[in-house]
Structures are given as structure tokens and as C-alpha cells.
Amino acid sequence: MELFRTERSTIDRHLPGLDKALADIPLLELERAGNPGLGLFREAGGPALLVPNEHGGLGVSAMDAVRIQRAVGARSPSLAVATTMHHFSVASLVELSAATDGLAWVMLQAIADNGWLLSSGFAEGRPGQHILRPVMRAEQADGGLRISGTKKPCSLTWSMDLLSASAWVREPGAAEDPEAPGRLAIILVPATSEGISRRPFWNSWILAGAESDEVVLDNVFVPEALVFYPDDAGGRLDPVQSRGFVWFELLIAAAYVGAASGLVERVVVAGRGAAADRAGLGIELEASMAALERIALDLDALATPTADETSDDATRDNDLLARALCVRYAVEQSLARVTDIAASLAGGMAFIQSSDLAYLLAASRPLAFHPPGRAGAAAALDTWLAGAPMEL
């Protein structure tokens, strides 16, 4: 159908066979814990999607990545959410590779060659936790760092090959105080490292297939080659972090647009409601997708700046992140309207006869739970609207 023509042709071009394989499996089978979705994603080459061509990856654009996440989300919201965390980590690693002289490129090559999956252990899941304040603590050790802390929920808990996370590296002799002097680090931790354990955490049946359980690090050694230090941006996101978060906001929003689109697709195929009702659903979804694609287009353009650019990288990145957040929050509101109307049009018998309707209705809503929440970002966006840099 036209609703997914572009997205499904895009996923077929880059990950041939994945969309059909997902379509052949019942929705609720794909959404349970231990489902085959991640295995199919690996087999199709999905882990290499954002790895640059020069490192053996597929090197897809932000535009194509957004379209692919919508296509995946329509088949399996859990898979779209889980793979968003992987893609966000890979995209951040790509930015680190471009900005530093470290061995990030070696890890990118390994991800592409081995189909490794990366989980994301940043500040998500802690009420009131600042987005730049790591949940992990680190101390200097001979040849690297010793990391301790816990991340819950952590998508890809059971299938990850690497954990990517932020850590606060305390100065030698500093007390175990979250405000103690230190330095922000981005770390990559092999999932087989001594001191890593996993625990069940996710109790909801919604998005259970994303493997969002708990990962615990107890004095885990991370070699210096897998530790990266972003620039000190005075409490603000530096360009590497800013672009990483733009990637995250784009891909996670596209994943939930996909979940909502899966619900709308069922309404359209069944011919429920009047033509004006169905057209209204399509209008909202396509407007949301067009807004995401515009941010994706601008993100792709950052990789090839033009000679007439008048602002520096930090300003452009800061502005793009602010705009990405505006779009993400607008998408949240739109999806709530779309899914409510679509469920109403589907009717009570559809609700009674299959759990798919109720599931997609619920699975399209958790976009609001991903950081930064709208209320928490309001002051920062207000500052940006007034003409000052946004500080999250």
C-alpha cells in the first residue's frame, strides 16, 4: 500500500529479505521476550547499517535510516526500539571516530564484520537524572578504567555484544560523591567482560521483545583503547554528543511512527470508517514523517558542510538538536491522536477478536518516556527560542 511504499522499498534495498521475514511472523510472536526478530536483523546485516562504507558497513544516510526504522516499527515495535539503541550507539561511535584519534574505527570495522549489537547505557531510566550525568562511576586503573554501576532498563540486555555507556571518571583520591571532580568518558564494554551480570527488570508485556532488562557492572576493567573523552563543553552537549542525540531522537520517533502506522495500516486495509477518517490518519502520519525526514536531511548535510556556512559546528549542532526535539515532541502529540482515532475506527469487534489492536495502541505511546522528557526540556527549548544556546 502507498502508506509504506517508500519505507518498504528502502528497507528492501539495504536489508533485503528482512521486511518479508518479519511480515511472515505474527505480531505478538515478534513482541515476546526471546523472539526471532534480533536474529533476523543480524542475518540481514542490520548491525552494519550506520557503519561507514570505508569500515565495511552499509553507510546509509540519516534519511534512509529513518525510513527503515518506520518500516521495522510497523512490523515489530520491540525490534525498532531495540535497534534504535544499537544505531544510536553506532552513530555516536562514528562521530567519535571522526573527532578523535582513537581506535573507534577499529570497533566500527568489527561491528560490521561480526554483526555485533551495541546496547546503550546512558542516563535513561532514572527519574530526575540529568541527561549528561552518567549512571556509571569509573576509577583510573593501570591501562584503563574500572567501571561500576547499573543500567535499567537497558535494551538488548541479553543479546548485546558491547555495552556503550557514559561514565564519570573520578579524579584519583576523590570521594564517592556524584558531585566530586571528574571527567565524562564514553566507554565500550565487551559483554563477556568479567564483572558484568544481567537481571530481569522489564515486567510489562509491551515492548518485551526489546530485552530492556538490567545490566550490572561490578568493578569491570575497560582498556584505555575503549575509552573516549568528549570535549569539555562547559556543561553543554559537545558536537559529538549533540549529533548522537539528534540520531537518537530521529530514530526513536521513527520507530514509534512505525508502530502507529502498523495500526493505521490495519484500519485502511479493513476499510474501517469513512474515507475522510482514513485520509485524516494518513495526513497526520505523513506530516510527522515529513518533519522527521527534514531533520534527517539536515543531519546528512552536516557531514558535507558548504563553503557559505556562517555559524560554527557547535552552533549548527545545537540548533539541529533543538529542532529535532521540537519535532519529536510534536510527533508524540500527533501519534496520540492518530492511534486513538484509529482504534476507534477499527471498532470493538476488532479489539475483541485480536490482541494486535490493543498491543499497537499501547506500543505506540512510550515515545514520551524516552529522554529528555518534554517537561524537562521545556526550559532549555525556551532559552533556545529566545536566541541563546540550548543547554540540557
C-alpha positions as CSV (number, residue, x, y, z in Angstrom):
1,M,0.0,0.0,0.0
2,E,1.1,3.6,-0.6
3,L,1.4,4.3,3.1
4,F,4.7,2.3,3.3
5,R,5.8,2.2,-0.3
6,T,8.9,4.4,0.2
7,E,9.9,2.9,3.6
8,R,9.5,-0.7,2.5
9,S,11.4,-0.2,-0.8
10,T,14.2,1.4,1.3
11,I,14.5,-1.5,3.8
12,D,14.4,-4.0,0.9
13,R,17.2,-2.1,-0.8
14,H,19.5,-2.1,2.3
15,L,18.4,-5.1,4.3
16,P,16.9,-7.4,1.6
17,G,14.5,-10.1,3.0
18,L,14.1,-8.6,6.5
19,D,10.7,-7.0,5.9
20,K,9.2,-10.1,4.4
21,A,10.7,-12.3,7.1
22,L,9.1,-10.1,9.8
23,A,5.8,-9.9,8.0
24,D,5.6,-13.7,8.0
25,I,5.7,-13.9,11.8
26,P,2.6,-12.9,13.9
27,L,3.0,-9.6,15.6
28,L,2.7,-10.9,19.2
29,E,5.2,-13.6,18.5
30,L,7.7,-10.9,17.5
31,E,6.9,-8.9,20.6
32,R,7.6,-11.5,23.2
33,A,10.9,-12.0,25.0
34,G,13.2,-14.3,23.1
35,N,11.6,-13.7,19.8
36,P,13.5,-14.3,16.5
37,G,13.5,-10.6,15.4
38,L,17.0,-9.7,16.5
39,G,18.4,-12.9,14.9
40,L,16.7,-11.9,11.6
41,F,18.1,-8.4,11.9
42,R,21.6,-9.8,12.3
43,E,21.2,-12.1,9.4
44,A,20.1,-9.3,7.1
45,G,23.2,-7.2,8.0
46,G,21.3,-4.7,10.2
47,P,24.1,-4.1,12.7
48,A,26.3,-2.5,10.0
49,L,23.5,-0.2,8.8
50,L,25.2,3.0,10.0
51,V,28.8,1.9,9.9
52,P,30.5,3.9,7.1
53,N,31.4,2.2,3.9
54,E,35.1,2.6,4.5
55,H,34.8,0.5,7.6
56,G,32.9,-2.3,5.9
57,G,29.4,-1.1,6.7
58,L,26.4,-0.1,4.7
59,G,26.8,3.6,5.4
60,V,23.2,4.5,5.0
61,S,22.1,8.1,5.2
62,A,20.0,9.5,8.1
63,M,17.1,9.8,5.6
64,D,17.2,6.1,4.8
65,A,17.8,5.1,8.4
66,V,14.6,7.0,9.5
67,R,12.6,5.3,6.8
68,I,13.9,1.9,7.7
69,Q,13.0,2.4,11.4
70,R,9.5,3.2,10.4
71,A,9.3,0.1,8.3
72,V,10.7,-2.0,11.1
73,G,8.4,-0.4,13.7
74,A,5.3,-1.3,11.7
75,R,6.3,-5.0,11.8
76,S,7.7,-5.1,15.3
77,P,7.8,-2.1,17.7
78,S,10.1,-4.0,20.0
79,L,12.7,-4.6,17.3
80,A,12.5,-1.0,16.2
81,V,13.1,0.2,19.8
82,A,15.9,-2.2,20.4
83,T,17.7,-1.5,17.2
84,T,17.4,2.3,17.7
85,M,19.6,1.9,20.8
86,H,22.1,0.0,18.7
87,H,22.0,2.6,15.8
88,F,22.4,5.4,18.3
89,S,25.5,3.9,19.8
90,V,27.0,3.2,16.4
91,A,26.2,6.7,15.2
92,S,27.9,8.2,18.3
93,L,30.9,5.9,17.6
94,V,31.1,7.2,14.1
95,E,31.1,10.8,15.4
96,L,33.8,9.9,17.9
97,S,35.9,8.3,15.2
98,A,35.7,11.5,13.1
99,A,36.5,13.7,16.1
100,T,39.3,11.8,17.8
101,D,42.5,9.9,17.0
102,G,41.4,6.8,19.0
103,L,40.5,3.3,17.9
104,A,36.8,3.9,17.4
105,W,37.2,3.0,13.7
106,V,38.5,-0.4,14.7
107,M,35.4,-1.1,16.6
108,L,33.2,0.1,13.7
109,Q,35.0,-2.4,11.5
110,A,34.4,-5.2,14.0
111,I,30.7,-4.3,14.3
112,A,30.4,-4.6,10.5
113,D,32.5,-7.7,10.2
114,N,30.9,-9.6,13.1
115,G,27.3,-8.3,13.2
116,W,27.8,-7.1,16.8
117,L,25.0,-5.5,18.6
118,L,25.6,-2.5,20.9
119,S,23.3,-1.6,23.9
120,S,23.2,1.9,25.3
121,G,23.9,2.5,29.0
122,F,23.4,6.2,29.3
123,A,21.2,8.1,31.9
124,E,17.8,6.8,30.7
125,G,15.5,5.3,33.4
126,R,16.4,7.5,36.4
127,P,13.7,10.0,37.3
128,G,15.3,13.4,37.6
129,Q,18.6,12.2,36.2
130,H,20.4,14.8,34.1
131,I,21.0,13.6,30.6
132,L,24.7,14.4,30.9
133,R,25.2,12.9,34.3
134,P,26.4,9.3,33.9
135,V,24.9,6.4,36.0
136,M,28.3,4.6,35.8
137,R,31.3,5.5,38.0
138,A,34.9,4.9,37.0
139,E,38.3,5.0,38.6
140,Q,41.7,5.1,36.9
141,A,43.4,1.7,36.7
142,D,46.6,0.5,35.1
143,G,46.0,0.5,31.3
144,G,42.4,1.7,31.5
145,L,39.4,2.2,33.9
146,R,37.5,0.2,36.5
147,I,33.7,0.7,36.0
148,S,30.9,0.1,38.4
149,G,27.2,0.9,38.1
150,T,23.9,-0.4,36.8
151,K,21.7,0.4,33.8
152,K,18.0,-0.4,33.9
153,P,16.2,-0.6,31.6
154,C,18.9,-1.5,29.1
155,S,17.6,-2.6,25.7
156,L,19.5,-5.6,24.2
157,T,20.4,-6.8,27.7
158,W,20.7,-10.4,26.6
159,S,21.8,-10.1,23.0
160,M,24.4,-7.3,23.2
161,D,28.0,-7.9,22.2
162,L,29.1,-4.5,23.5
163,L,27.7,-2.1,26.1
164,S,28.2,1.6,25.2
165,A,27.8,3.9,28.1
166,S,28.9,7.2,29.7
167,A,30.9,7.1,32.9
168,W,32.0,9.7,35.3
169,V,35.8,9.3,35.9
170,R,36.7,10.5,39.3
171,E,40.0,12.1,39.9
172,P,42.4,10.0,41.9
173,G,41.5,10.1,45.6
174,A,38.1,11.8,45.1
175,A,35.3,10.7,47.4
176,E,32.4,8.6,46.0
177,D,30.3,11.7,45.5
178,P,28.4,12.3,42.3
179,E,29.5,16.0,42.5
180,A,33.2,15.1,43.0
181,P,35.6,16.5,40.5
182,G,36.0,14.3,37.5
183,R,35.6,13.9,33.7
184,L,32.9,12.5,31.4
185,A,34.0,9.4,29.4
186,I,32.3,7.3,26.7
187,I,33.2,3.6,27.2
188,L,32.7,0.4,25.2
189,V,32.5,-2.7,27.3
190,P,32.6,-6.2,25.8
191,A,29.6,-8.1,27.0
192,T,31.7,-11.0,28.1
193,S,33.9,-8.9,30.4
194,E,34.4,-10.2,33.9
195,G,32.1,-8.5,36.4
196,I,29.1,-8.0,34.1
197,S,25.8,-9.6,35.2
198,R,22.3,-9.3,33.9
199,R,19.0,-9.4,35.8
200,P,15.3,-9.4,34.8
201,F,13.7,-5.9,35.1
202,W,11.1,-5.3,32.4
203,N,7.7,-6.6,33.7
204,S,5.4,-5.2,31.1
205,W,4.3,-7.2,28.1
206,I,4.5,-4.1,26.0
207,L,7.9,-4.0,24.1
208,A,9.1,-7.1,26.0
209,G,11.0,-8.1,22.8
210,A,13.4,-5.2,23.2
211,E,15.2,-7.0,26.0
212,S,15.1,-4.0,28.3
213,D,16.3,-5.5,31.5
214,E,19.1,-4.7,33.9
215,V,22.9,-4.7,33.3
216,V,25.2,-4.5,36.3
217,L,28.9,-3.7,36.2
218,D,30.9,-4.5,39.3
219,N,34.5,-3.2,39.0
220,V,34.7,-4.1,35.3
221,F,38.0,-3.4,33.6
222,V,37.8,-1.4,30.4
223,P,41.1,-0.9,28.4
224,E,42.1,2.6,27.5
225,A,41.6,1.8,23.8
226,L,37.8,1.5,24.5
227,V,37.6,4.8,26.5
228,F,36.8,8.1,24.7
229,Y,36.7,11.6,26.2
230,P,34.3,14.1,24.5
231,D,35.4,17.7,24.6
232,D,34.6,19.7,27.7
233,A,31.6,21.9,26.6
234,G,31.1,23.7,29.8
235,G,28.1,21.5,30.9
236,R,26.5,21.6,27.4
237,L,26.4,18.8,24.8
238,D,29.6,19.0,22.7
239,P,29.2,18.5,18.9
240,V,29.8,14.7,19.1
241,Q,27.1,14.3,21.8
242,S,24.7,16.7,20.0
243,R,24.8,14.7,16.8
244,G,24.5,11.4,18.6
245,F,21.3,12.7,20.4
246,V,19.9,14.0,17.1
247,W,20.3,10.5,15.7
248,F,18.5,9.1,18.8
249,E,15.6,11.5,18.6
250,L,15.1,10.8,14.9
251,L,15.3,7.1,15.1
252,I,13.2,6.6,18.2
253,A,10.5,8.8,16.9
254,A,10.5,7.0,13.6
255,A,10.2,3.7,15.4
256,Y,7.0,4.8,17.1
257,V,5.7,6.4,13.9
258,G,6.1,2.9,12.6
259,A,4.1,1.3,15.4
260,A,1.3,3.8,14.9
261,S,1.5,3.2,11.1
262,G,1.1,-0.5,11.7
263,L,-2.2,0.2,13.5
264,V,-3.4,2.6,10.8
265,E,-2.5,0.1,8.0
266,R,-4.9,-2.4,9.6
267,V,-7.7,0.2,9.6
268,V,-7.0,1.1,6.0
269,V,-6.8,-2.5,4.7
270,A,-10.0,-3.3,6.6
271,G,-11.8,-0.2,5.1
272,R,-12.9,0.9,8.5
273,G,-14.6,4.3,8.9
274,A,-15.3,6.9,6.1
275,A,-12.8,8.0,3.5
276,A,-12.3,11.3,5.3
277,D,-11.5,9.5,8.5
278,R,-8.8,7.3,6.9
279,A,-7.4,10.2,5.0
280,G,-7.1,12.1,8.2
281,L,-5.0,9.4,9.7
282,G,-2.7,9.3,6.7
283,I,-2.3,13.1,6.8
284,E,-1.1,13.1,10.4
285,L,1.3,10.3,9.9
286,E,2.8,11.7,6.7
287,A,3.2,15.1,8.3
288,S,5.1,13.5,11.2
289,M,7.3,11.6,8.8
290,A,8.0,14.6,6.7
291,A,9.1,16.5,9.7
292,L,11.5,13.7,10.7
293,E,12.8,13.5,7.2
294,R,13.6,17.2,7.2
295,I,15.7,16.9,10.3
296,A,17.4,13.8,8.7
297,L,18.2,15.8,5.6
298,D,19.8,18.5,7.7
299,L,21.8,15.9,9.7
300,D,23.1,14.4,6.5
301,A,24.1,17.9,5.3
302,L,26.3,18.3,8.4
303,A,28.6,15.7,7.0
304,T,29.2,17.8,3.9
305,P,29.2,21.5,5.1
306,T,29.1,24.1,2.4
307,A,31.5,27.0,2.0
308,D,28.9,29.6,2.8
309,E,28.2,28.3,6.3
310,T,28.3,31.3,8.7
311,S,28.0,29.5,12.0
312,D,30.4,27.1,13.7
313,D,29.8,23.4,14.1
314,A,28.7,23.7,17.8
315,T,26.1,26.2,16.9
316,R,24.7,24.3,14.0
317,D,24.7,21.1,16.0
318,N,22.9,22.8,18.9
319,D,20.3,24.3,16.7
320,L,19.7,21.0,14.9
321,L,19.2,19.2,18.2
322,A,16.8,21.8,19.4
323,R,14.8,21.5,16.2
324,A,14.9,17.7,16.5
325,L,13.4,17.9,20.0
326,C,10.6,20.2,18.7
327,V,9.8,17.7,16.0
328,R,9.9,14.7,18.4
329,Y,7.5,16.3,20.9
330,A,5.1,17.3,18.0
331,V,5.3,13.7,16.8
332,E,4.4,12.5,20.4
333,Q,1.2,14.5,20.3
334,S,0.3,13.5,16.8
335,L,0.7,9.8,17.5
336,A,-1.6,10.0,20.5
337,R,-4.4,11.5,18.3
338,V,-3.8,9.1,15.4
339,T,-3.8,5.9,17.4
340,D,-6.9,6.9,19.5
341,I,-8.8,7.6,16.3
342,A,-7.5,4.5,14.5
343,A,-8.5,2.3,17.4
344,S,-12.0,3.8,17.5
345,L,-12.4,3.3,13.7
346,A,-11.2,-0.3,14.0
347,G,-14.2,-1.0,16.3
348,G,-14.9,-3.2,19.2
349,M,-15.1,-6.5,17.3
350,A,-11.5,-5.9,16.0
351,F,-10.5,-5.3,19.6
352,I,-12.2,-8.5,20.8
353,Q,-11.0,-10.8,18.0
354,S,-7.3,-10.0,18.1
355,S,-4.8,-8.6,20.6
356,D,-2.9,-6.8,17.8
357,L,-5.1,-3.7,18.0
358,A,-4.6,-3.2,21.7
359,Y,-1.0,-4.0,21.5
360,L,-0.2,-1.5,18.8
361,L,-2.3,1.1,20.6
362,A,-0.2,0.7,23.7
363,A,3.2,0.2,21.9
364,S,2.9,3.5,20.1
365,R,2.8,5.6,23.3
366,P,6.1,5.1,25.1
367,L,7.9,7.7,23.0
368,A,7.0,10.1,25.8
369,F,9.1,8.0,28.2
370,H,12.4,8.4,26.3
371,P,14.8,11.1,27.4
372,P,14.7,14.0,27.5
373,G,11.1,14.3,28.5
374,R,9.1,17.3,27.3
375,A,8.7,18.9,30.7
376,G,12.4,18.5,31.4
377,A,13.4,20.1,28.1
378,A,11.0,23.0,28.2
379,A,13.3,25.5,29.9
380,A,16.1,24.6,27.5
381,L,13.9,25.0,24.5
382,D,12.5,28.3,25.8
383,T,16.1,29.6,26.1
384,W,16.9,28.5,22.6
385,L,13.8,30.1,21.2
386,A,14.9,33.4,22.8
387,G,18.2,33.2,20.9
388,A,20.6,31.6,23.3
389,P,22.3,28.1,23.0
390,M,20.2,25.3,24.3
391,E,21.6,23.7,27.5
392,L,20.1,20.4,28.5
